[in-house]
Amino acid sequence: MVMNNKKNIILEEYENEFSYKKSKTNLDIQFNRIAFIFFVFLMISVIYSIQLLHLGSLKTEDSKKFLTENKNHRADILDRNGNYLVKTVKSIDIGINPIEVIDKKKLLINLQLIFPNKDYAEVIKKLKKNKFFYFEKKISSENYEKIMLLGDKSIKSEEKLTRIYPQKNLFSHIIGQIDDDNKGISGLEKSFNEKLKQTSEPLKLTVDTDIQFLIREELVKFQSIFRSKGSTAILMNVNNGEIISMVSYPDFDLNKREKIVDVNFINRATKGVFELGSVFKTFTVAAGLEEGLINTDTEFLNLEKRLQCGKSSISEYDNEIPSNLTVEQILIRSGNIGSVRIGQKLEIVKLKAFLEKIGILSKINFDIEEVGEPIPFRWGKCKLATVSFGHGITTTPLQLAKAYAIISNGGFAVEPSLIKSELRNNQQKKRIIKAGISEKINLILRKIVTTTEGTAGLVNIKGYEVGGKTGTAQKTIVGGYSKAKVNTFAGIFPTSKPKYVLIVLLDEPKTSSDYVYEYKNKKGSYKGTPFNTAGWTSVEVAGKMIEKIGPILATKYIEN
């Protein structure tokens, strides 16, 4: 019994020893595996870190190209319908390093075969200077292929980002120009320079390319008929200030990047400051209605044909204008003396306050920097009289459009803009003119177009309910006035529910002996311009514009 117990003890010890040795061996194997895996991961991490440091210290060609592209990047610009007005694209410039030219004679022959219209006398001069020069900028893909196949190591290609303007002249004053460093120097290119450089999202405008084309086409056509020094037209939504079209002529091709020094290329729509004449009479009447001093049927009796004001006199432009007129008739017949009498009722403080309220007297805030400032003047009794009928006071066509929009849209404040914004339509409108004034004014503006006594019958285009006011003003010179004129039409349509204001201004138009007018308010036609007034020039141009753009506006833009 004792011996068996010993065996059992020995067996138990043996088994425990065996079990211990087996466990130790497994631990060794597991430790070796973990150490190996850790070593592998460590080496991968070291190699990856070295590679990152190596890549970070290099400036590869691709990284240089990326930096260049970001430096010269400018966002595209679109019209309200998504059409490209400006686009940034890749282009290639070709240069020549004269020092590396092996055979100049052979190189010149090959270049002449590819570019036969180049001035090679100038190219030879540049080759002799032994300095790098650009031979062809924005080279076509076809010519790029040909010139690179020459295999001449002196020919260098440089890829750049460049700005192209598919519409050429059409939006030149709105878009503006950039310099050789891709920096905006005028128009939206300048005022939105930083935004265009910092975003990839296109800048969307309120303008319509089709309507802009049609309006410009009429300005160009009538430039030759009335031989104007220049002209401008603005079409704007009276309810939200969106500018559908803004043309100033003459204009220029943005793709050429020419330095414009001729002042005749000024943006007449925004920068031009003009005395605009009788279009201001609408403001005088509206101010009188606003103050409750007159109504449309208020009569002014025994109106003089001439008033003396200091050393100057004020007279009617037409001696056929009756001496007894209602307020409505004063505006329809464009009476100077009647307008003066309304202005005198208002007095300086009230008329000045009204003009300030509708944005006529001070510089307007706008999306581009090329904005003119109305010429300041000192108010007095004579100035009150002349301002009442639009004489001796200046403003820009853009401010005229804003003022007519406010007067016709129900009296609500509006700010002209070229930038499309969805928030604009959702903003709460601010009334700045009493309710009911617009309805009274709009009825009179319509009668100026539809009645025989009115001065704007040529713009009575069927189906569009056009209303408006003419303005004929002599241009100022040092010490007085010249015979040159500025003829303006300020129109709204449809007058029953105004949606658009159209301003057409002709700078120094002349009469035409050959142009045939088709009457709108009576049958027949008339050859030759009888008078160099807005009613026979600017009104005719506006009528032709509305005939062209009216169908597009009626089908395209429906009020929300």
GULO-647546 format. One record per residue: residue in one letter; x, y, z of N, C-alpha, C, O in turn. Coordinates in steps of 0.2 Angstrom, whole numbers, plus 5000, padded with zeros to 4 digits. Layout:
! residues N
aXYZXYZXYZXYZ...
***
This chain:
! residues 560
m500449945000500050005000500450065000500350114997v501050065004501450125004501850134998501850194996m502050084994502350084988501950114983502150154979n501350094982500850124977500750194978500650234973n500750214985500650284986501150324983501050384980k501850304984502350334982502350344974502550394971k502150294971502150294963501650344961501750384956n501150344965500650394963500950464963500750514959i501250474969501550544970502050564964502050614962i502450514963503050524958502650534951502850584947l502150504949501850504943501450574943501450614937e501250604948500950664949501450724948501350774944e502050714951502550764950502850764943502950814940y502850704939503050704932502650734928502850774923e501950724929501450754925501450834926501450874921n501550854932501650924933502250964930502151014927e502750924930503450944927503350954919503550994916f503050904916502950894909502450954907502550984902s501950964911501451024909501751084909501651134905y502251104914502551164915503051174909503051234906k503451124907503851134901503451144894503751194890k502951114894502551134888502251204887502251234882s502051224893501751294893502351344892502251394889k502951334894503451384893503651384886503851444883t503651324882503851324875503351374871503551404867n502651364873502151404869502251474870502151514866l502451494876502551574878503151594874503051654871d503651554873504151584869503951594862504151644858i503551544859503351554852502951614851503051654846q502451624856502051684855502451744856502251794852f502851754860503251814861503651824855503751884852n503951774852504351784845503951814840504151854836r503351784839502851814834502651884835502651924830i502551904841502351974843502952014841502852074838a503551994843504052044842504252054834504352104832f504151994831504252004823503752044820503852094816i503052044822502552084819502652154821502552204817f502852164827503052234829503552264825503552324823f504152224824504652244820504452264813504752314810v504052224810503752234803503452304803503552344798f502952314808502552374808503052434809502952494806l503552434813504052484815504352504808504452564807m504552454805504952464798504552504793504752544790i503952484793503452514788503352584790503352624786s503252594796503152664799503752714797503652764795v504352684798504952724797505052734790505152794788i504852684785504952694778504452744776504652794772y503852744778503252794776503452864778503352914775s503752864785503952934787504452964783504453024781i504952924781505552944777505252974770505453024767q504752934767504452954761504053014761504153054757l503753024767503353084768503853144768503653204765l504353144772504853194773505153204766505253264764h505253154762505553164755505153204751505353244747l504453184751504053214746503853284748503853334744g503853294755503753364757504353414755504253474755s504953384754505553424753505653444745506053474743l505253404741505253414734504753464731504253464734k504953494726504453534722504453514715504853534711t504053464714503953434708503653474703503353534705e503653454696503353504691502553504692502253554691d502253454694501553454696501353504701500853534701s501753504706501653544712501753624710501353664712k502253634706502353704703501753724699501453774699k501553674695500953684690500353704694499953744693f500253664700499653674704499653744707499153774708l500253764710500353834713500153884708499853934710t500453874702500353924697499553934695499353994694e499253874694498553874693498153914698497653954697n498353894704497953934710498054004710497654044712k498654024708498854094709498454134703498254194705n498354104697498054144692497354124691496954144687h497054084696496354064695495854124696495954164701r495354124692494854174693494154134691494154104686a493654144695493054104694492654134688492754194686d492354094685491954114679491354154680491154164686i491154194675490554234676489954214671490154204665l489354204674488854184670488254234670488254284674d487854234665487254274665486654244669486754184671r486054274669485554244673485354174671485054134674n485454154664485254094662485754044661485753984658g486354054664486954014664487354014658487853974658n487354064654487754074648488454104651488454144655y488954074648489654104650489754174647489654184641l489854224651490154284649490854294650491154324646v491154254655491854254656492054184658491754154662k492554154655492854084657493554084657493954114653t493854054663494554044663494753974660494453924662v495153974656495353914652496153914652496553964653k496453854651497153844650497353864643496953844638s497853894642498153914636498953904636499253894641i499253904630499953894630500253954626500053974621d500753984629501154034626501854004623502153964627i502054024617502654004614503154054615503054114612g503754044617504254094618504854064614504954004613i505354104613505954084610506554114614506554174615n507054074615507654094618508254094613508554044611p508454154610508854164605509554124606509854104601i509754124612510454094614510454024612510953994610e509853984612509853914610509753904603509653844601v509653954599509553944592510153924588510653954589i510053864585510653834581510753864574511253884572d510153864571510153894564509553944563508953924562k509754004564509154064564508854064557508254074557k509154054552508854054545508354004544507854014542k508553944546508053884546507453894550506953874548l507653914556507053924561506553974558505953964559l506754034555506354084553505954054547505354074546i506254014543505853984537505353944540504753944537n505453904545504953854547504353894551503853874550l504553944554504053984558503654024553503054024554q503854044547503454084542502954034539502454054537l503153974538502753924536502153914540501553894538i502253914547501653904551501253964553500653964553f501654024553501354084555501554134549501954184551p501154134544501354174538501254254539501454294536n500754264544500554334545500954374550500754434552k501454344553501854384558502354434555502454434549d502454484559502954534557503654504559503954514564y503954474553504654444555505254494555505754474558a505154554553505654604554505754614561506254624564e505154614565505154624572505454564576505854574580v505254504573505554444576506354444575506654424580i506554464570507254464568507654514573508154494576k507354564574507654614579507654584586508154594590k507154544588507154514595507654464595507954454601l507754424590508254374590508954404591509354364594k509054454588509754484588509854514595510454514597k509354524599509454554606509754494611509954514616n509654434608509854374612509454374619509754344624k508854394620508454394626507854354624507554364619f507654314629506954274628506454324627506354374630f505954304622505354334620504854294619504954234616y504154314620503654274618503454284610503454344608f503454234607503354234600502554234598502354264594e502154194602501454184600501154164607501254114610k500654204609500254194615499554164613499254174608k499354124618498654084617498654044610498254054606i499154014609499253974603498753924602498553894607s498553914596497953864594498353794595498953784594s497953744596498153674597498453644591498953614591e498253664585498453644578499153674577499653634575n499253744578499953774578500453754583501053744582y500153734589500653714594500953644592501553634593e500553604589500753534587501253544582501853514582k501153594577501653604571502353634574502853604572i502253684578502853714581503353664585503953674585m502953624589503353574593503653524589504153494591l503353504584503653454579504253474576504653434573l504453544576505053564573505653544577506253534575g505553524584506053494588506653544590507153524591d506453604589507053654590507053674598506553694601k507553664601507653664608507553744611507453754617s507653784606507553864608506853884609506753934612i506353834606505653854607505453824614505453764615k505153874617504853854624504153864625503853914622s503853814628503053824629502953834636503253804640e502453874637502253884644501453884645501153924642e501253844649500553834650500253884655500553894661k499753924654499453974658498753964659498353934655l498453994664497754004664497554074661497854124663t497054074657496954144654496154154654495754104655r495954214653495254234653495054244646495354284642i494454214644494154224638493454254639493154234644y493254294634492654334634492254314628492254344623p491854254629491454234623491054284619490854284613q490754334623490354384621490654444618490354494616k491354444618491754504616491554574618491654584624n491254614614491054684616490454684620490254734624l490054634620489354644623489254664630488754704631f489754644634489654664641490254694644490454694650s490654734639491254764641491254804647491754804651h490854854647490754904653490554864659490754894665i490154814659489954784665490554734668490754744673i490854694663491354644665491954684667492254664672g492154724663492854764664493454724662493354664659q494054744664494654714661495054694667494954714673i495554644665496054624669496754644666496854654660d497254654670497954664668498354604666498054544667d498954604665499354554663499454504669499754444668d499354524675499454484681498854454683498754434689n498354454679497654424680497354464686496954434690k497454524687497154564692496554614689496754644684g495954614692495454654689495654734689495854754695i495554774684495654844684495054884683495154944683s494554854681493854894680493254844680493354784680g492654874680492054834680492054784686492354794691l491654734685491554674690492254644691492354614697e492654634686493354604687493754644692494154604696k493654704693493954744698493554744705493854724710s492954754705492554764711492454694715492454694721f492554634711492454574714493154534713493154474713n493654574713494354534711494454484716494654424714e494454494723494654454728494154394728494354334728k493554404727493054344727493154304721493154244722l493254334715493454294709494054244710494054194707k494554274714495154234715495054184720495454134720q494654184725494654144730494054094730494054044734t493654094725493154044725493154004718493354034713s492853944718492853914711492053914709491953894703e491653944713490953954711490854004706491154064708p490554004701490454054696490054114699489654104703l490154174697489854234699489254244694489354244688k488654234696488054234692487754304692487654334697l487654334686487354404685486654404684486354344682t486354464684485654464683485454484675484854474673v485954494671485854514664485754454660485854394662d485354474655485154424650485554434643485454484640t485954384641486354394635485954404629486054454625d485354374628484954384622484654454622484654484616i484354474627484154544628484654594627484554654624q485254584630485754634629485954644622486154694620f486054584618486154584611485654624607485854664603l485054614609484554654605484554724606484454764602i484654744612484654814614485254854611485254904609r485854814612486454844609486354854601486654904598e486054804598485954804591485654864589485754894584e485154884593484754944591485155014592485155054588l485555014597485955074599486455074593486655134591v486755024591487255024585486955044579487255094575k486355024577485955044571485855114571485955154566f485555144577485355214577485955254578485955324577q486555234580487155274580487355304573487555354573s487255264568487355284561486755324559486855374555i486155314561485555354559485555424562485555474558f485655434568485655494572486355524573486455574576r486855484571487555504572487755534579488055584579s487555494584487655514591488455514592488755474589k488655544597489355544600489355474604489855444604g488855454607488755394611488055384613487655424612s487955324616487255314619487255264624487855224625t486755254628486655204633485955184634485455224632a485855124636485155094638485255054644485655014645i484755064648484655014654483954984655483455024654l483954924655483254884657483354854664483754814665m482854874668482954854675482254834677481754864676n482254784682481654764685481454814691481854824695v480854844690480654894695480554874702480554914707n480454804703480254784709480854754713480754754719n481354734710481954704714482554734712483054714715g482554774707483254814705483654774701484254794699e483454714699483954674694483954704687483454724684i484554714685484754744679484754684674485154644674i484254684669484254634664484754654658484954614655s484854714657485254744652485554804653485154854656m486154814652486454884653487054894648487554864648v486854934643487354944637487555014637487155064637s488255024636488555084634488955084628489355034627y488755124623489155124617489455194615489155244616p490055194612490455134610490755094615490855114621d490855034613491154984618491754954615492054984610f492054894618492654874616492754794617492354764621d493154764613493254684614493654674620494254694620l493454644625493854624631494354574629494854574633n494354534624494854484623495554524621496054494621k495454584618496054614615496454644621497054664620r496154654627496554684632496854754630497454764632e496554794627496854854624496754914630496254904634k497254954630497155014635496755064632496855094627i496155074636495655124633495855194636495755204642v495955234632496155304634495655354632495655414634d495255344626494755384624494155394628493855344630v494055454631493555464636492855454633492355444636n492755444626492155434623491955354625491355344624f492355314627492255244629491955244636491955184639i491855294639491655304646490955254647490555254642n490855234652490255194654489655244655489655274661r489355264650488855314650488255294655487955344658a488155234656487555214660487655224667487255244671t488255224670488455224677488955284678488855314684k489355294674489855354675489655414672489855474675g489355414667489155474664488655524668488155494670v488855584669488355624673488155684668488455714665f487455684668487155724663486555764666486255754671e486455824662485855864664485355834659485455824653l484755804662484355764658483655794656483255764653g483555854658482955894656482255864659482255854665s481755864654481055854657480855794660480355784662v481355744660481155684663481155694671480855654675f481455754673481355774680480655794682480555804688k480255814677479655844679479155794682478755814686t479255734681478955674684479055674691478555664695f479655694693479855694701479555754704479255754710t479455814700479155874703478455854705478155874710v478055824700477355814701477255764706476855764710a477755704706477655654711477755684718477455664723a478255734719478355764725477755804728477555804734g477455844723476855884725476255834727475955854732l476155784724475655734726475855704733475355694737e476455684734476655654740476555704746476355684751e476655774745476555814750475855844751475655874755g475455814746474755834746474555904744474055934746l475055934741474956004739474556014732474256064731i474555964728474155964722473855894721474055844725n473355884716473155824714473255824706473355874703t473055774703473155764696472755814692472855834687d472155834695471655874692471655944694471255994693t472155964699472256034701472456074695472856064691e472056134695472156184689472656234690472656264696f473056254686473556314686473256354680473356344674l473056414682472756464677473256524676473656544680n473156544670473556604667474256594668474656644670l474556534666475256524666475556564661475356574655e476156604663476456644658476856604653476956544654k477056634648477456604643478156614644478656574641r478356654648479056674650479056694657478656734659l479556674661479756694668480456724668480856694665q480556774672481256804673481456774679481156784684c482056754679482456724685483156754685483556724682g483256804689483856834689484056864682483656904679k484656844679484856874673484556824667484556844661s484256774669484056724664483256724664482956744668s483056694658482256684658482056614657482456574654i481556594659481256524658480656534653480156574655s480656494648480056494643479856424642480156384643e479256424639478956364636479356344630479556384626y479456274629479856254623479356254617479556264611d478656254618478156264613477656314615477356314620n477556364611477156414612476356394611475956434613e476256334609475556314608475356284614474756274615i475756274619475556254626475056304629475156364630p474456284631473956324634474156354640474556334644s473856414642473956454648473656424654473856434660n473056384653472756354659472856274658472656244653l473156244663473356174663473156144669473256174675t472956074669472956034675473656014676474056014672v473755984682474355944684474555894679475055884676e474055854677474055804672474355824666474755804662q473955884663474155914657474855944657475155944652i475055974662475755994663476255944661476755954658l476155884664476655824663476555804656477055784653i475955794654475855764647476155814642476455784637r476055874642476255924637476955944639477255994635s477255924644477955944646478056014647478456044644g477556044651477556124652478156144657478156114662n478556184655479056214659478756264665478956254671i478356304663478156354667477656324673477756334679g477256274671476856244675477256204680477056194686s477756174678478256134682478556174688478656164693v478756234685479056284690478556304695478756314701r477856314693477356334698477256274704477156294709i477356214701477256164706477856164711477756154717g478456174708479056174712479056234717479256224723q478756284715478756344720478256324726478356354731k477756284724477256264730477656224735477556224741l478056174732478456134736478956164740479056154746e479256224738479856254741480456204741480456144740i481056234743481656204742481656144746481856084744v481456144753481556094758481256034755481555974756k480656034753480255974751480455944745480455884744l480555984740480855964733481455924734481655874732k481955954738482555934739482555864743482855814741a482155864748482055804752481755744748481955684748f481355754743481055704739481555684734481655624733l481955724731482455704726483055664730483255614727e483155674736483655634740483355574741483655524741k482755564743482355504745482355454739482455394740i482355474733482255434727482955424724483055384719g483555454727484155434725484455474720484955444716i484255534719484455574713485055614714485555624710l485155644720485655694722486355674724486755714723s486355614727487055594729487255534725486855494722k487855514726488255454722487955394724487755384730i487755354720487455284721487955234723488455234720n487755184727488155124728487955074723487455064722f488455044720488355004715488854944714489354954718d488754894710489254834710489854844707490354814708i489954904703490554914699490754984702490355024704e491455004701491655064704491655124699491655184702e491455114693491455164688490755194689490255184685v490655234694490055274695490155344696490555374699g489755384692489855454693489455484698489055454701e489655554700489355584706488955644703489355694700p488355654705487955714703488355774705488655784710i488355824700488755894702488355934707487755944706p488655944713488355984718488156054716488556084712f487656084719487456154717487156184724486956154728r487156254723486856294729486156304727485956334722w485656284732484956294731484756374732485156404736g484256394728484056464729483356464725483156414722k483056524725482456534721482456514714482056474711c482956534710483056524703483256454702483056414697k483656424707483856354706483256304707483156254704l482856324712482156284713481756284707481456234705a481756344703481356354697481556304692481256274689t482256304691482556274685482556194687482456154682v482656174693482656104695481956074694481956014692s481456114695480756094694480656064687480256014686f480956094682480856064675481556024672481556014666g481956014677482555974675483156004672483555984668h483156074673483756114671484156134676483956154682g484856124675485356144681485456094686485656114691i485256034685485355974689485555914685485355904680t486055884688486355824685486255764689486155764695t486255704685486255634688486555584683486655604677t486555524685486755474680486155434677485655434681p486155404672485655364669485455304674484855294674l485855274677485755224682485355254688484855214690q485455314690485055344696484355364693483855364697l484355384687483655394684483255334683482655334685a483555274682483155214682482955194689482355174689k483355204694483155194700482555234703482055204706a482555294701482055344703481455324700480855324703y481455314693480755294690480555224692479955214692a480955184694480755114697480355134704479855104705i480655174708480255184714479655224713479155204716i479655274709478955304708478455264704477855274706s478655214701478155174697477955104701477455074699n478355084705478255014708477855014714477754964718g477555074716477055074722477455114727477155124733g478055144726478355184731478855154735479055174741f479055094733479555054737480255064735480455064729a480655064740481455074739481655014735481454954736v482155024731482454974727483154994725483355054724e483654944725484354964724484554924717484554864717p484754954712484954924706485554874707486054894711s485554814704486154774705486254724699485754714695l486854704698487054664693487154594695487254544691i487154584702487254514705486654474706486154504710k486554414704485954374705485954354712486454334715s485354364716485354344723484554324724484154354723e484554264727483854234728483554274734482954274735l484054304739483754334745483354394743482954424747r483554424737483354494736482554494735482154534737n482254434732481554434731481154424738480554434738n481554394743481254374749481254434754480954424760q481654484753481654534758481054574758480654584753q480954604764480354644765480354714762480954744763k479954734758479954794754479854854759479454854764k480254904758480154964762479855024758480155044753r479255044760478955094757479255164759479355184765i479455204753479655274755479255324751479355384753i478755304747478255354745477555334746477455274746k477155374748476455354750476055314745476255314739a475655274747475255224743474855274739474555324741g474755244733474255284728474655334723474355354718i475255354725475555404721475755374714475655404709s476055304715476255274708475655264703475755274697e475055244706474555234701474355294698474155294692k474355354701474255424698474755434693474555464687i475355434694475955444690475955404684476055424678n475855334685475855284679475355304674475455294668l474755324676474155344672474355394667474255404661i474755444670474955504666475455484662475455504656l475955444664476555424659476255384653476555384648r475755344655475355314649475055354644475155344638k474755414647474455464642474955504638474855524633i475555504641476055544637476255504631476455534626v476155434631476255394625475655384621475755384615t475055384624474455374620474155434617473755424612t474155484620473855544617474255584612474855584612t473855624608474155664603474555724606475055744603e474355744612474755804615475355774618475855814620g475455714619476055684623476655684618476555694612t477255684621477855684617478155624616478755614613a477855564617478155494617477755444613477755384614g477355474608476955434604477255374600476955324599l477955384598478255334594478455274598478655224595v478355274604478555214608477855174610477955124614n477355194608476655154609476655094605476255084601i477055044608477054974605476454934607476354924613k476054914603475454874604475554814609476054774607g475154804614475254744618475654754624475654714629y476054814625476554814631476354874636476754884641e475854914634475654964639476255004641476355014647v476555034636477155074638476955144640476555174637g477255174645477255234648477855264649478355234649g477955334649478555364650478655444649478155474647k479255464650479355544649479955554645480455514646t479955604641480455624637480855684641480655714645g481555684639481955744641482455764636482855724634t482455824634482855854629483255914633482955964635a483955904633484355954637484955974633485255934630q485056034633485756064630486256044635486256044641k486856024632487456014635487856074638487856124635t488056064644488356124647489156134644489456084643i489356194644490056214642490256264647489856294651v490856284647491156334652490756394650490756424645g490456424655490056484655489356484652489056534651g489056424651488456424648488256354645488456304647y487856354639487656294636487856294629487856354626s487956234626488056234619487456214615486856204618k487456204609486956184605486856104605486356074603a487356074607487355994607486855974613486756014618k486555924611485955894616486055824619486455784616v485755814624485655744627484955734627484555764630n484755684623484055664622483955594626484255544625t483455604631483255544635482555524635482155564635f482455454635481755434637481755384643482155344643a481355404648481255354653480555324653480055354654g480555264652479955224651479855174656480355144659i479255154657479055094661478455054657478155084653f478454994659477954944656477954884659478454854662p477354854659476654884658476454934663476554914669t476054984661475955034666475355014671475355034677s474954964669474454934674474754894680474454894685k475354864678475754834684476454834682476654784679p476754884683477454894681477954844683477954814688k478354814678478854764679479554794677480054774680y479554834672480254854669480254934668479754964666v480854964669481055024667481555024662482054984662l481455064657481955064651482155134650481755184649i482855144651483155214650483555214643483955164642v483355254639483755264633484055334632483655384632l484655344632484955404631485455414625485855364624l485355464621485755474615486155544617485955594618d486855534616487255594618487455624611487855594607e487255684611487355734605487155704598487455694594p486455684598486155654592486055714587486055774589k486055694580485855744575485255714572485055664572t484955764568484355744564484555704558485055704556s484055664556484155624550483655644544483055644546s483855654538483455674533483155614529482655624526d483455554530483155494526482755444531482455404528y482855454537482455404541481755414541481455464541v481355354540480655354539480355334546480455274548y479955374549479555354555478855334553478555354549e478655274557478055244556477655274562477755254568y477155314561476755334567476355274571476155224568k476255284577475955234581475255254583474755214584n475155314584474455344587474055364581473455394582k474255364575473855384569474155344563474755324563k473855344558474055314552474555354548474555414548g474955314544475455354540476155354543476355324548s476655384539477355384540477655454539477255494536y478255464541478555534540479255524539479555484542k479555554533480255544532480655604534480455664533g481155594538481555644540481455664547480855664549t481955684551481855704558481655774558482055814557p481055794561480855864560481155904566481355964565f481255874572481655914577482155864581482055804581n482655894583483155854587482955854594483255884598t482455824596482155814602482155744604482155694600a482055724611481955654613481455624610481455564608g480855654609480255624606480355604599479955554597w480855624595480955604588481655564588481755534583t481955554593482655514593482655454598482555404596s482655474605482755424610482055384610482155324611v481555414609480855374609480855324604480555274605e481055344598481055304592481455244593481255184592v482055254596482555194598482255154603482255094602a481955184608481555144614481055094611480955044613g480655124606480055084603480355024599480054974600k480855034596481154984592481454924596481454864595m481754944602481954904607481454854610481454794610i480854894612480254854615479954804610479754754612e479954824604479654784599480154714598479854664597k480754724600481254664599481254624606481154564606i481254654611481354624618480654604621480654564625g480154644619479454634622479254564622479054534628p479254524617479054454617479454414621479154364624i480154424622480554384626480354394633480254344637l480254454635480154474642479454444644479354424650a478954444639478254424641478254354642477854324646t478654314639478654244640479154214644479154164647k479754254645480254224649480254244657480354204661y480054304658480054324665479354344668479054394666i479154294672478454304675478554324682478954294685e478154374684478254394691478054334696477554294695n478454324701478354274706477754294711477554254715
***
